[in-house]
């Protein structure tokens, strides 16, 4: 009879006031070994003793009542608010919150259950003095439950609960909420790791001769949260030193080829070797052969014709351009006046690098010109005057390789014209030519000839100087008289 009276008094006390509201939170954490640690928290700090018991009702309806035997002054690891940790608003269990639902807990007592199968369980707090209590005494201020709601928790225990991953996010609960981190448990998702990424953005700007790649590095850091979200994202942008590389490989090869063709005598048979060193750093060689000839008619008119095949290769700092040129020429000459037409076709192959990137391209170009020259035979040294008018073009192309720097280049077409003045001298075995062209090109040539009757043997050297660089060429061949 005494025990029943005490139980009634306890129940009335729990219902009438929260002044004795000391056990104020309830939760559980899978221990990872097939068991569950069940916890009750109290807002009394530094409580040094266990009190009361837990009644467990299992899925098969069986029950047992056991005394608390775990005690902690720090919030147990793995208690996640609203997932496996709760307070009471007087009518129902609510997510644990240090500001509501009974306030903050400072001491925890608990009990470990081993080898629990999955299923529906009810855990009930049995305070001292309760009708079901097996222990003597009365509840103390430290552990008396705040209300009837906090006394009981019914859950469907899953395998994730037992394995210690109550929110089934693939992260152990004890890694999401550390020991003593009750405030984090009450505030929602917690930081479980940090993430970071580095991305470099590129903006390529091309001029006539140079491409510049502006670089910006974006560093991003963030916190990976326990609910699989991210938070505290921080972004830092850093301007890096830009990449710079040349894009005038085709223009350079075109200049070298034009310089070669300008000084080429199409009307004999000869081999050609030329080396070029350009101001943009590119250098290389041109080699090939010419097959042609001339015939003087009875009326004093000389007709001329020939063709050439040239191969040019230039390189510089990982860049290269190869140009394969086929050219034809024909003309007439009488009394020191010559009229000539030339047509050249060139295939270009280019590879270039700029910083970490590389690109390649292929295209073709043409150069057609007509030239009139006057060089009268007045003695050993003769004046030269003339004019050339022409058109050169390059087909459009799209580069392959690194997409960050690949360019699509439109077809180009250009009309050009230049005048020529200079001197030619015939000193017997040695002859020379010095020419100035109004487009900024200057040519100096020396040659040695040996006439054996029907064939003239000839060796020559030419230096061509332009605004873009200089070339030196050597030719050797024969002139056949028909």
MOTA-V723388 format. One record per helix or strand of 2 or more residues. SS is the DSSP state (H for helix, E for strand). FROM is the first residue (numbers start at 1). TO is the last residue. Records with the same first field share a line. If there is no record, write none. Layout:
SS->FROM-TO, FROM-TO
This chain:
H->2-16, 149-151, 159-163, 173-176, 182-186, 249-262
E->23-30, 36-42, 53-57, 63-67, 70-72, 85-88, 93-95, 107-113, 119-126, 152-157, 191-206, 210-225, 230-246, 269-278, 283-296, 302-316, 319-334, 337-354, 357-374, 381-394, 397-398, 400-401, 408-409, 412-426, 430-437, 442-451, 455-465, 469-481
